Amino acid sequence: MSTGRLIAVVGPSGVGKDSVMAGLAAARPGLRVVRRAITRPAEAGGEDHEPVTLDEFARARDAGAYALSWGAHDLFYGIPADVDADLAAGHDVLANLSRGALSAAAARFAGLFVLGLTARPETLAARLAARGREDAGQIARRLDRQVPPPPAGVPGAVISNDGPLETTVAVALAALYPESA
């Protein structure tokens, strides 16, 4: 049995990472989706995550509970260590990662694949405003954020998510599983 791939789904806030991941998992039932730990309350909205306090996060990280962890936008994120069992069992695993964490992910996961999602700035601004978690200044800062390039030598694909979700999912599936396309 071959080892599965960690598929890092990356892109700017509002690009639709969670929607695309849900679409991919629905279209390919064997695909696993990571539930991240985030130092954000559950009632803050957004993705389904394991809400943890800063102290809980630090204790879990120090105890080895996360295969990968990072900080971004005044929050901390952790990918549970049990992802290793899914990968060892040959399952591909989708994880919503920060683009700033890709170098660490490439060092940690041999089978890393980067699925980069993009959208026009006006699409992103409208989506961020609709979710209601940030004010206009915070949205502007997110849109102006400079992003590091993906690590050299890591396979991946960049896909636009400006159109219908079904189209994005179909294009992503073809990039991830070209033998099935």
MARZAMAR-325068 format. One record per residue (C-alpha): residue in three letters; residue number from 1; x, y, z. Coordinates in steps of 0.001 Angstrom, whole numbers, plus 500000, padded with zeros to 6 digits. Layout:
N
<pt Ala NUM <X Y Z>>,
...
% end
This chain:
181
<pt Met 1 <500000 500000 500000>>,
<pt Ser 2 <501308 503450 499154>>,
<pt Thr 3 <501392 506382 501516>>,
<pt Gly 4 <498698 508998 501067>>,
<pt Arg 5 <499294 512633 500233>>,
<pt Leu 6 <498673 515631 502414>>,
<pt Ile 7 <496846 517999 500091>>,
<pt Ala 8 <497396 521528 501368>>,
<pt Val 9 <494504 523704 500248>>,
<pt Val 10 <495785 527268 500298>>,
<pt Gly 11 <494673 530682 499180>>,
<pt Pro 12 <493585 534043 500478>>,
<pt Ser 13 <490786 534449 502986>>,
<pt Gly 14 <487445 534351 501227>>,
<pt Val 15 <488630 532253 498307>>,
<pt Gly 16 <486373 529344 499339>>,
<pt Lys 17 <488844 526787 500652>>,
<pt Asp 18 <486344 525105 502980>>,
<pt Ser 19 <483638 524964 500285>>,
<pt Val 20 <486045 523442 497771>>,
<pt Met 21 <487289 520933 500355>>,
<pt Ala 22 <483713 519886 501159>>,
<pt Gly 23 <482988 519522 497446>>,
<pt Leu 24 <486092 517409 496910>>,
<pt Ala 25 <485274 515151 499866>>,
<pt Ala 26 <481690 514700 498626>>,
<pt Ala 27 <482894 513826 495126>>,
<pt Arg 28 <485583 511425 496354>>,
<pt Pro 29 <484377 509702 499546>>,
<pt Gly 30 <487771 508155 500447>>,
<pt Leu 31 <489310 511601 500727>>,
<pt Arg 32 <489772 512647 504351>>,
<pt Val 33 <489347 516223 505639>>,
<pt Val 34 <491396 517479 508589>>,
<pt Arg 35 <489552 519283 511385>>,
<pt Arg 36 <492029 521898 512573>>,
<pt Ala 37 <492468 523158 516106>>,
<pt Ile 38 <492224 526961 516144>>,
<pt Thr 39 <492496 529482 518949>>,
<pt Arg 40 <489155 530920 517842>>,
<pt Pro 41 <485831 530398 519631>>,
<pt Ala 42 <483360 528096 517888>>,
<pt Glu 43 <480745 530848 517822>>,
<pt Ala 44 <483068 533099 515773>>,
<pt Gly 45 <481859 531304 512650>>,
<pt Gly 46 <483829 529972 509751>>,
<pt Glu 47 <484994 526429 509298>>,
<pt Asp 48 <484161 523560 511606>>,
<pt His 49 <487180 523496 513901>>,
<pt Glu 50 <488312 522378 517323>>,
<pt Pro 51 <488181 525597 519368>>,
<pt Val 52 <491012 525854 521895>>,
<pt Thr 53 <492333 528558 524167>>,
<pt Leu 54 <495906 529810 523848>>,
<pt Asp 55 <496902 527792 526912>>,
<pt Glu 56 <495217 524620 525607>>,
<pt Phe 57 <496894 525089 522246>>,
<pt Ala 58 <500342 525535 523792>>,
<pt Arg 59 <499932 522460 526010>>,
<pt Ala 60 <498725 520325 523103>>,
<pt Arg 61 <501513 521552 520815>>,
<pt Asp 62 <504156 520914 523468>>,
<pt Ala 63 <502743 517417 524068>>,
<pt Gly 64 <503051 516547 520355>>,
<pt Ala 65 <499315 516599 519625>>,
<pt Tyr 66 <499866 518470 516338>>,
<pt Ala 67 <501681 517173 513287>>,
<pt Leu 68 <501984 520795 512159>>,
<pt Ser 69 <501183 524109 513831>>,
<pt Trp 70 <501561 527786 512967>>,
<pt Gly 71 <500310 531257 513749>>,
<pt Ala 72 <498562 533702 511419>>,
<pt His 73 <496216 536666 511798>>,
<pt Asp 74 <496549 536692 515615>>,
<pt Leu 75 <495407 533047 515820>>,
<pt Phe 76 <497164 529699 516163>>,
<pt Tyr 77 <496338 526622 514089>>,
<pt Gly 78 <497154 522941 514536>>,
<pt Ile 79 <496828 519882 512307>>,
<pt Pro 80 <496172 516904 514619>>,
<pt Ala 81 <498931 514301 514776>>,
<pt Asp 82 <496446 511543 513908>>,
<pt Val 83 <496733 512690 510284>>,
<pt Asp 84 <499837 510496 510158>>,
<pt Ala 85 <497717 507344 510587>>,
<pt Asp 86 <495451 508304 507667>>,
<pt Leu 87 <498469 509015 505448>>,
<pt Ala 88 <500180 505760 506468>>,
<pt Ala 89 <496974 503888 505611>>,
<pt Gly 90 <497177 505309 502074>>,
<pt His 91 <494456 507944 502375>>,
<pt Asp 92 <494823 511343 500782>>,
<pt Val 93 <494045 514050 503328>>,
<pt Leu 94 <492823 517602 502679>>,
<pt Ala 95 <494073 520283 505045>>,
<pt Asn 96 <493350 524004 505017>>,
<pt Leu 97 <496868 525409 505458>>,
<pt Ser 98 <498345 528850 505631>>,
<pt Arg 99 <500601 529636 502705>>,
<pt Gly 100 <503171 530706 505294>>,
<pt Ala 101 <503209 527153 506701>>,
<pt Leu 102 <503991 525417 503404>>,
<pt Ser 103 <507753 525181 503936>>,
<pt Ala 104 <507209 523500 507304>>,
<pt Ala 105 <504587 521220 505733>>,
<pt Ala 106 <506970 520267 502912>>,
<pt Ala 107 <509620 519361 505488>>,
<pt Arg 108 <507122 517340 507544>>,
<pt Phe 109 <505076 515537 504846>>,
<pt Ala 110 <506839 513708 502018>>,
<pt Gly 111 <503678 513468 499913>>,
<pt Leu 112 <502680 517125 500054>>,
<pt Phe 113 <500588 518478 497160>>,
<pt Val 114 <499633 522169 497133>>,
<pt Leu 115 <496196 523028 495775>>,
<pt Gly 116 <496251 526800 495425>>,
<pt Leu 117 <492927 528575 495044>>,
<pt Thr 118 <492617 532064 493600>>,
<pt Ala 119 <489826 534558 492953>>,
<pt Arg 120 <489599 538139 491719>>,
<pt Pro 121 <490067 540809 494430>>,
<pt Glu 122 <486459 541978 494096>>,
<pt Thr 123 <485229 538408 494615>>,
<pt Leu 124 <487379 538059 497733>>,
<pt Ala 125 <486280 541422 499139>>,
<pt Ala 126 <482596 540557 498678>>,
<pt Arg 127 <482995 537147 500321>>,
<pt Leu 128 <484952 538561 503266>>,
<pt Ala 129 <482365 541301 503824>>,
<pt Ala 130 <479522 538756 503653>>,
<pt Arg 131 <480984 536546 506362>>,
<pt Gly 132 <480972 539521 508750>>,
<pt Arg 133 <484019 538620 510862>>,
<pt Glu 134 <486196 541572 509870>>,
<pt Asp 135 <485821 545295 509383>>,
<pt Ala 136 <486750 547135 506173>>,
<pt Gly 137 <490300 547845 507388>>,
<pt Gln 138 <490944 544203 508244>>,
<pt Ile 139 <489569 543129 504871>>,
<pt Ala 140 <491840 545609 503093>>,
<pt Arg 141 <494862 544276 504994>>,
<pt Arg 142 <493980 540706 504052>>,
<pt Leu 143 <493673 541684 500381>>,
<pt Asp 144 <497033 543510 500468>>,
<pt Arg 145 <498890 540647 502147>>,
<pt Gln 146 <502071 539570 500394>>,
<pt Val 147 <502316 535813 500092>>,
<pt Pro 148 <505449 533680 500011>>,
<pt Pro 149 <505829 531443 496953>>,
<pt Pro 150 <505260 527713 497426>>,
<pt Pro 151 <508347 525649 498273>>,
<pt Ala 152 <510405 524663 495231>>,
<pt Gly 153 <509897 521137 494007>>,
<pt Val 154 <506519 520575 495687>>,
<pt Pro 155 <503864 519416 493214>>,
<pt Gly 156 <500694 521415 492969>>,
<pt Ala 157 <498073 523198 490922>>,
<pt Val 158 <496555 526689 490962>>,
<pt Ile 159 <492829 526919 490278>>,
<pt Ser 160 <490455 529876 490041>>,
<pt Asn 161 <487388 529772 492282>>,
<pt Asp 162 <485567 532732 490735>>,
<pt Gly 163 <482936 530647 488984>>,
<pt Pro 164 <480543 527925 490064>>,
<pt Leu 165 <481790 525699 492872>>,
<pt Glu 166 <481039 522578 490817>>,
<pt Thr 167 <483453 523766 488125>>,
<pt Thr 168 <486214 524463 490647>>,
<pt Val 169 <485741 521028 492226>>,
<pt Ala 170 <485827 519287 488832>>,
<pt Val 171 <489034 521103 487832>>,
<pt Ala 172 <490612 520351 491225>>,
<pt Leu 173 <489717 516653 490971>>,
<pt Ala 174 <491324 516492 487520>>,
<pt Ala 175 <494486 518096 488914>>,
<pt Leu 176 <494597 515783 491940>>,
<pt Tyr 177 <493646 512583 490133>>,
<pt Pro 178 <494614 512976 486462>>,
<pt Glu 179 <494378 509209 485958>>,
<pt Ser 180 <490624 509430 486674>>,
<pt Ala 181 <489948 512512 484533>>,
% end
